[in-house]
Amino acid sequence: MEHLNAAARRSPGKFPAKALFIFSLVLLATFLLVACDSTPTPAPASPPTQPPAPTPNIQATIDAAVAAAIDVQATASAEFPAEEPAEEATDEPSGEADEEPAEEEPAEEPTAAPEPTHTPQPIPTPRPTVTPVPTATPAPTATPQPTATPMPAPTATPVPVAVPTRVPPTPVPTPAPVTIIKIDSNGAHTCVLFSDGSVRCWGSDVNQQLSVPVGVTFADVSAGGSFTCGIQADPGREGAAFCWGKDLLGTLQVDRSARLKSISAGRQHVCGVLIDDTVACWGSNERGQTDAPVRQTFVSVTAGGSHTCALRDDGTVDCWGANNYGQRDYPAGEVFTKIDAGDDHTCGLRPNGTVDCWGNNLWEPPQEEGIMDIGSGD
């Protein structure tokens, strides 16, 4: 025991290294025995698609353990350098007779530190492979095909239709009512002039005195003994005389080149005021009824049975032709606004609306005021 203590005191750095080395060898041997004796549990049958687990290499494991032990020893030697402590004096007396005095051991030379060798990297110990237990592979289920979602039909965007701008109808002027502007009678028929230029006649039509020309418009009209005359109002023919019915001694022989402002038909002759305000007459002149005054102006003229009278612009009267009944003897000093000759007499309308007549006086005219128009017959 004393030797062991002395040895421990002499070599305190070596003992632990050896002990570690021996301890490592014991652990290695134990591991090897366990590895060799242990019967590995048979792994369950692996699926055919999985290779078997590799068998651990025992020789490689032993080599790795030896290398680890050598590495441990080298590390311990480097950590604890050798020291030779001074030997302590022993005061205990020797108890045994045969014990020899202790010999002084020579001092040990310092051991050179081992050259560092390349420490092999430890090979990791392979762990036993755990074979996974195969699980039942579920049967693949049919992947449901996505149901085609019906796409909504695109709604047609209505194309804006251009709404035509409603054009207000052009106002049609209301035609002026057609009115009568003149009426005249003679012989056995009567004619009327309307404001639209049309003429309508009624009565005896033995000599076609009612046959008004078609398509002709008039500005004046007058009924004769057995004929009718008018003044045209058609463009290009304004003022031309137009007569129809029986031609009595040239009553229908009209000078179409003359332009008239007014016209009057008698029993067998016709007179009119020209545009220069002079008077022109044609037809029968057996009593001088067509001999109108020359270079005298008038505003109107009227033809009777066999005489003619005209009204000046000052209201005075002048007459020519037959005077067997005094039909030419108008009242001296009287003024009139209108005159009209009958078969054998003449009448005039005063400005105050009263009437005065001269000639064959079978019946007296009314003596009242307010008369606006007059006409004479047989």
Helices and strands as residue ranges (DSSP letters): H 2-10, H 14-37, H 58-79, E 180-186, E 189-194, E 199-203, E 218-223, E 227-232, E 241-245, E 260-265, E 269-274, E 279-283, E 300-303, E 307-311, E 317-321, E 338-341, E 345-349, E 355-359
